[in-house]
Amino acid sequence: MELRNRWVHFKVRDVHVPDPVKVLIELYGDHILQGYVKDITEKGGQPYAIVEVEGIATPMVVGVDDFLGVL
């Protein structure tokens, strides 16, 4: 089958170049997430929150100063 000039489907995890993280940042880097703060920590005098986001297994660490809003 000739693949040139054809549309194809594939998973982000199967991308070799560029780094799949770069692909995700370009696609979704400006999307806004909502999560639940489980804990606050500090590194270098800066406060960080441990945030659980529904649908994502691993908690995220986010700088408190980067929050866009608090509900």
N, C-alpha and C positions, 0 to 999 in steps of 0.2 A: 504494500500500500504506500502510495506517495504521501508523505506528511507535509512537505513544503507547501506553504500558503493555506494551511488548514487550521481551524480552531481546534484546540484540545482542552481536556480537563485534567487537573492533577491536584494533589494535596500540597499545602504549603510545606509540610515536613519533608516532602520529596525534592524540594528545590535545593540545588547545589550552589548556584551562583545567581544572585548575591545571597548573602547570609539570610536564612529565613526570618530572622529577627528584623532585618532591614525591610523585608517585604511587608511584614506586619506593621511596622511603624509607618511606612508609606501609606498603607491601606487604612489603618485605624488609629494612627497617632493622635488625631485630634478628636476622637470619640470621647465622650464623657462617661465615666464609670461611676457607679454608686455602690458604696459598701458600708459595712458596720465596723466601727473602730473597736478592736478587742484590747488594745494596750497602747501605751505611749512609751517611747524610749528616747534617748538622747545620744547623739554622737557629735563630738566636736562642738558642743554647745548648741547644736541645732536639734529641735524636737522632731521626731518621726513617729508616725502612727502605724501600727500593725492593723491592716484592714482586710476583712473577709468580704469577698465579692461573690455573689450567687453565681454558680456555674463555673467558677474557677477554683480548683482544688487547693492550690497553694496560697496562703495569705500573702498580701502585698505589703511592702514597706513604702510609705509615701511621706514626703516631707510635709509637715503640718502647714507650712507657709504656702504650699502648692494647692491646698484645698480651694475650690471655687465657691463652695457654700457648705453650710451645715444645717441639717434638718433636725 
